[in-house]
Amino acid sequence: MINRPIIQWSVDSEDWKSKDAQMIIDKVTSSVYDGSIILLHDIHPETIAAVPEIIRDLKKEDYQFVSLATLLNNPSSNETYYGENDHRPAGG
Protein backbone atom coordinates (compact mmCIF):
# COMPACT_ATOMS: atom_id res chain seq x y z
CA MET A 1 0.00 0.00 0.00
CA ILE A 2 1.28 3.46 -0.83
CA ASN A 3 1.82 5.87 2.02
CA ARG A 4 -0.72 8.44 0.79
CA PRO A 5 -4.30 9.31 1.73
CA ILE A 6 -7.02 7.93 -0.53
CA ILE A 7 -9.19 10.72 -1.92
CA GLN A 8 -12.67 9.85 -3.19
CA TRP A 9 -15.53 12.14 -4.21
CA SER A 10 -18.79 13.07 -2.56
CA VAL A 11 -20.60 14.50 -5.60
CA ASP A 12 -20.68 12.50 -8.84
CA SER A 13 -21.48 14.71 -11.83
CA GLU A 14 -22.53 11.60 -13.77
CA ASP A 15 -20.92 13.23 -16.80
CA TRP A 16 -20.02 9.74 -18.04
CA LYS A 17 -23.73 8.96 -18.23
CA SER A 18 -25.48 12.06 -19.51
CA LYS A 19 -23.01 13.62 -21.95
CA ASP A 20 -25.13 16.80 -21.80
CA ALA A 21 -23.59 20.01 -20.41
CA GLN A 22 -26.80 21.35 -18.84
CA MET A 23 -27.56 18.02 -17.16
CA ILE A 24 -24.02 17.98 -15.72
CA ILE A 25 -24.45 21.54 -14.42
CA ASP A 26 -27.84 20.70 -12.88
CA LYS A 27 -26.55 17.50 -11.26
CA VAL A 28 -23.56 19.20 -9.65
CA THR A 29 -25.30 22.38 -8.52
CA SER A 30 -28.21 20.44 -7.00
CA SER A 31 -25.98 17.92 -5.20
CA VAL A 32 -23.12 20.04 -3.86
CA TYR A 33 -22.77 20.94 -0.17
CA ASP A 34 -20.08 22.52 2.02
CA GLY A 35 -16.94 20.40 1.89
CA SER A 36 -17.88 18.50 -1.28
CA ILE A 37 -15.34 16.87 -3.55
CA ILE A 38 -16.82 16.93 -7.07
CA LEU A 39 -16.00 14.22 -9.62
CA LEU A 40 -15.69 15.50 -13.21
CA HIS A 41 -14.00 13.83 -16.19
CA ASP A 42 -11.95 16.07 -18.49
CA ILE A 43 -12.21 13.60 -21.38
CA HIS A 44 -15.75 14.65 -22.28
CA PRO A 45 -16.27 17.91 -24.21
CA GLU A 46 -19.65 18.37 -22.51
CA THR A 47 -17.94 18.38 -19.11
CA ILE A 48 -15.37 20.91 -20.28
CA ALA A 49 -18.22 23.12 -21.51
CA ALA A 50 -20.08 22.76 -18.18
CA VAL A 51 -17.20 23.62 -15.83
CA PRO A 52 -17.17 27.43 -16.28
CA GLU A 53 -20.90 27.61 -15.58
CA ILE A 54 -20.60 25.27 -12.58
CA ILE A 55 -17.86 27.49 -11.14
CA ARG A 56 -19.87 30.65 -11.81
CA ASP A 57 -23.06 29.20 -10.28
CA LEU A 58 -21.29 27.89 -7.18
CA LYS A 59 -19.41 31.16 -6.64
CA LYS A 60 -22.78 32.97 -6.78
CA GLU A 61 -23.85 30.68 -3.92
CA ASP A 62 -20.68 31.73 -2.00
CA TYR A 63 -18.88 28.42 -2.40
CA GLN A 64 -15.09 28.61 -2.35
CA PHE A 65 -12.73 26.45 -4.37
CA VAL A 66 -9.71 25.21 -2.41
CA SER A 67 -6.97 22.63 -2.78
CA LEU A 68 -7.43 19.17 -1.29
CA ALA A 69 -4.68 19.94 1.23
CA THR A 70 -6.63 22.98 2.44
CA LEU A 71 -10.00 21.19 2.42
CA LEU A 72 -8.76 18.13 4.26
CA ASN A 73 -6.35 19.95 6.58
CA ASN A 74 -3.24 17.77 6.30
CA PRO A 75 -4.81 14.41 5.37
CA SER A 76 -3.50 11.23 6.99
CA SER A 77 -2.04 8.43 4.88
CA ASN A 78 -4.20 5.82 6.62
CA GLU A 79 -7.57 7.42 5.85
CA THR A 80 -9.97 7.49 2.89
CA TYR A 81 -11.52 10.93 2.32
CA TYR A 82 -14.92 11.64 0.75
CA GLY A 83 -15.26 15.29 1.76
CA GLU A 84 -14.21 17.86 4.33
CA ASN A 85 -15.62 16.09 7.39
CA ASP A 86 -16.07 12.62 5.92
CA HIS A 87 -13.13 10.27 6.29
CA ARG A 88 -12.74 6.65 7.31
CA PRO A 89 -9.88 4.23 7.91
CA ALA A 90 -8.30 3.17 4.61
CA GLY A 91 -9.53 -0.19 3.43
CA GLY A 92 -12.62 0.05 5.63
Secondary structure, DSSP 4 states (H G I P E B T S, - for coil): --SS-EE--SEE--HHHH--HHHHHHHHHHH--TTB-EE--TT-HHHHHHHHHHHHHHHHTT-----HHHHHTS--TTEEEEETTEEEETT-
